[in-house]
């Protein structure tokens, strides 16, 4: 982008545009937010190139092709640097099967269980009270939050986030009723595959397929 104003200003972090905070940076999402351009307390604002910078403003403006996408990149940068500050720790109360493969810079919270032949790649973080069952794999940089259950043979890709309370890879609800009215559970032999850069919200369930895999 192109800087208008003080190019060596010190920025503490991102903030919203409506109120804003001195020493922080925000952005103008679309024309409906232009009314905050002069009133926001933010010291720096990311704007689209099509927006005219106010005259005699003490703020710093960064003009880019798409302010919303640029601000997303800023938030990712800010988030990744905050995560680097978190010390990788495997708590003493964690149970890890000896056949599991644990990568570098991995964090695992209290009372979590890592099953047989589980693979946790580098920079994975696992919250408290989480169970990752046999033969599952978690890709580079993925964050599994607290109170999550990941059933056997589940594959989760790189840079994913599985939020608290979610259950991945459980049996689907499949029944067949015979002529006598008895219900028969259908075995589910498929797995769950979650590909790269996926966010699963809190308290979600993603069930395995009957024969084919469930793929996100």
C-alpha positions as CSV (number, residue, x, y, z in Angstrom):
1,X,0.0,0.0,0.0
2,X,0.8,3.7,-0.1
3,X,1.3,5.6,3.2
4,X,-0.1,9.0,3.7
5,X,1.0,10.7,6.9
6,X,3.5,9.6,9.5
7,X,5.3,6.5,8.1
8,X,7.2,5.7,11.3
9,X,4.2,5.7,13.7
10,X,4.3,2.9,16.4
11,X,1.3,0.6,16.2
12,X,0.3,-1.5,19.3
13,X,-2.3,-3.6,17.5
14,X,-5.6,-3.6,15.6
15,X,-8.9,-2.0,16.7
16,X,-12.4,-1.3,15.5
17,X,-13.2,1.8,13.6
18,X,-16.3,3.2,15.4
19,X,-14.6,4.2,18.6
20,X,-11.0,3.3,17.8
21,X,-8.0,3.6,20.1
22,X,-5.0,5.9,20.0
23,X,-1.9,4.0,18.9
24,X,-3.9,1.3,17.1
25,X,-4.8,0.7,13.5
26,X,-8.3,0.1,11.9
27,X,-9.8,0.0,8.5
28,X,-12.8,1.2,6.5
29,X,-14.8,-1.8,5.4
30,X,-17.1,0.0,2.9
31,X,-18.7,3.4,2.3
32,X,-21.1,3.0,5.3
33,X,-18.1,3.4,7.6
34,X,-16.7,6.6,6.0
35,X,-18.5,8.6,8.7
36,X,-15.9,7.3,11.2
37,X,-12.9,8.4,9.1
38,X,-12.5,11.7,11.0
39,X,-14.1,10.8,14.4
40,X,-12.3,7.5,15.1
41,X,-9.5,7.6,17.7
42,X,-7.5,5.1,15.7
43,X,-4.1,6.5,14.9
44,X,-3.8,4.7,11.5
45,X,-6.5,3.5,9.1
46,X,-6.4,1.2,6.1
47,X,-8.5,2.5,3.3
48,X,-9.3,1.6,-0.4
49,X,-7.3,3.6,-3.0
50,X,-10.6,5.1,-4.2
51,X,-11.2,6.9,-0.9
52,X,-9.9,10.5,-0.7
53,X,-7.8,11.2,2.4
54,X,-9.1,14.0,4.6
55,X,-7.2,17.3,4.5
56,X,-5.1,18.3,7.6
57,X,-5.7,15.0,9.3
58,X,-3.3,13.9,12.0
59,X,-3.9,10.2,11.2
60,X,-1.8,7.9,9.1
61,X,-3.6,6.3,6.2
62,X,-2.6,3.2,4.3
63,X,-4.2,3.1,0.8
64,X,-4.5,-0.4,-0.6
65,X,-6.5,-2.2,-3.4
66,X,-8.9,-3.9,-0.9
67,X,-8.9,-2.6,2.7
68,X,-10.9,-5.5,4.1
69,X,-8.5,-8.1,2.7
70,X,-5.5,-6.1,3.9
71,X,-6.9,-5.9,7.4
72,X,-7.5,-9.7,7.4
73,X,-3.8,-10.1,6.5
74,X,-2.9,-7.8,9.4
75,X,-5.0,-9.8,11.8
76,X,-3.4,-13.0,10.7
77,X,0.0,-11.5,11.2
78,X,-1.0,-10.2,14.7
79,X,-2.5,-13.6,15.6
80,X,0.5,-15.6,14.5
81,X,2.9,-13.4,16.5
82,X,0.8,-13.8,19.6
83,X,0.8,-17.5,19.2
84,X,4.6,-17.5,19.0
85,X,4.7,-16.0,22.4
86,X,2.8,-19.0,23.8
87,X,5.3,-21.5,25.3
88,X,4.9,-25.1,24.0
89,X,4.0,-27.3,27.0
90,X,2.9,-30.8,27.4
91,X,1.2,-31.0,30.8
92,X,2.1,-33.8,33.2
93,X,-1.5,-34.9,33.4
94,X,-1.6,-35.7,29.6
95,X,-1.7,-39.4,28.6
96,X,0.2,-40.1,25.4
97,X,0.4,-43.6,23.9
98,X,4.1,-44.6,23.3
99,X,3.2,-45.2,19.6
100,X,2.1,-41.6,19.0
101,X,4.2,-39.3,17.0
102,X,4.5,-35.8,18.5
103,X,6.1,-33.0,16.4
104,X,8.1,-30.0,17.5
105,X,6.6,-27.0,19.4
106,X,3.5,-29.0,20.3
107,X,1.3,-27.9,23.3
108,X,-1.2,-30.3,25.0
109,X,-3.4,-29.1,27.9
110,X,-4.3,-30.8,31.2
111,X,-6.0,-34.2,31.2
112,X,-6.0,-34.7,27.4
113,X,-5.5,-38.2,25.9
114,X,-3.5,-39.0,22.8
115,X,-4.2,-42.5,21.5
116,X,-2.3,-45.2,19.6
117,X,-0.5,-44.2,16.4
118,X,-1.8,-40.6,16.6
119,X,0.3,-38.1,14.6
120,X,0.5,-34.5,15.8
121,X,2.6,-32.5,13.4
122,X,4.7,-29.4,14.3
123,X,3.1,-26.4,16.0
124,X,-0.1,-28.2,16.9
125,X,-1.9,-27.1,20.0
126,X,-4.4,-29.2,21.9
127,X,-6.5,-27.8,24.8
128,X,-7.6,-29.3,28.1
129,X,-9.8,-32.4,28.4
130,X,-9.5,-33.4,24.8
131,X,-9.3,-36.9,23.4
132,X,-7.7,-37.8,20.1
133,X,-8.3,-41.5,19.4
134,X,-6.2,-44.1,17.6
135,X,-4.8,-43.6,14.1
136,X,-5.9,-40.0,13.8
137,X,-3.6,-37.3,12.4
138,X,-3.5,-33.5,13.1
139,X,-1.7,-31.3,10.5
140,X,0.9,-28.5,11.0
141,X,-0.3,-25.5,13.0
142,X,-3.7,-26.8,13.8
143,X,-5.4,-25.7,17.0
144,X,-7.7,-28.2,18.8
145,X,-9.4,-26.4,21.7
146,X,-10.7,-27.8,25.0
147,X,-13.2,-30.5,25.5
148,X,-13.0,-31.9,21.9
149,X,-13.4,-35.5,21.0
150,X,-11.7,-36.8,17.8
151,X,-12.7,-40.4,17.1
152,X,-10.4,-43.0,15.5
153,X,-8.8,-42.6,12.1
154,X,-9.9,-38.9,11.7
155,X,-7.6,-36.8,9.5
156,X,-7.4,-33.0,10.1
157,X,-5.3,-30.9,7.8
158,X,-2.9,-27.9,8.3
159,X,-3.8,-24.6,10.0
160,X,-7.3,-25.7,11.1
161,X,-9.1,-24.6,14.2
162,X,-11.5,-27.0,16.0
163,X,-13.3,-25.0,18.6
164,X,-14.4,-26.2,22.1
165,X,-17.0,-28.9,22.6
166,X,-16.9,-30.3,19.0
167,X,-17.1,-34.0,18.3
168,X,-15.4,-35.2,15.1
169,X,-15.7,-38.7,13.6
170,X,-18.6,-40.1,15.7
171,X,-21.0,-42.7,14.3
172,X,-23.8,-41.3,12.2
173,X,-27.5,-41.8,13.0
174,X,-28.3,-44.7,10.6
175,X,-31.1,-47.2,11.3
176,X,-33.0,-49.8,9.4
177,X,-36.4,-51.1,10.7
178,X,-37.4,-54.7,9.9
179,X,-40.9,-55.9,9.4
180,X,-41.3,-56.7,13.1
181,X,-40.5,-53.1,14.0
182,X,-37.1,-53.8,15.4
183,X,-34.4,-51.2,14.7
184,X,-31.0,-52.2,13.5
185,X,-28.0,-49.8,13.7
186,X,-26.0,-49.5,10.5
187,X,-22.2,-49.7,11.1
188,X,-20.3,-46.7,9.9
189,X,-17.0,-47.7,8.3
190,X,-16.0,-44.4,6.7
191,X,-13.8,-41.8,8.3
192,X,-13.8,-38.0,8.6
193,X,-11.3,-36.0,6.6
194,X,-11.0,-32.2,7.3
195,X,-8.8,-30.5,4.8
196,X,-6.5,-27.5,5.3
197,X,-7.5,-24.1,6.6
198,X,-10.9,-25.2,8.0
199,X,-12.6,-23.7,11.1
200,X,-15.1,-25.8,12.9
201,X,-17.2,-23.8,15.4
202,X,-18.0,-24.6,19.0
203,X,-20.2,-27.7,19.8
204,X,-20.3,-29.0,16.3
205,X,-20.6,-32.7,15.3
206,X,-19.2,-34.1,12.1
207,X,-20.0,-37.8,11.8
208,X,-18.2,-40.5,9.8
209,X,-19.8,-41.9,6.7
210,X,-21.4,-45.3,6.4
211,X,-19.1,-46.5,3.7
212,X,-17.6,-43.3,2.2
213,X,-15.6,-40.7,4.1
214,X,-17.1,-37.5,5.3
215,X,-14.9,-34.8,3.7
216,X,-14.9,-31.1,4.7
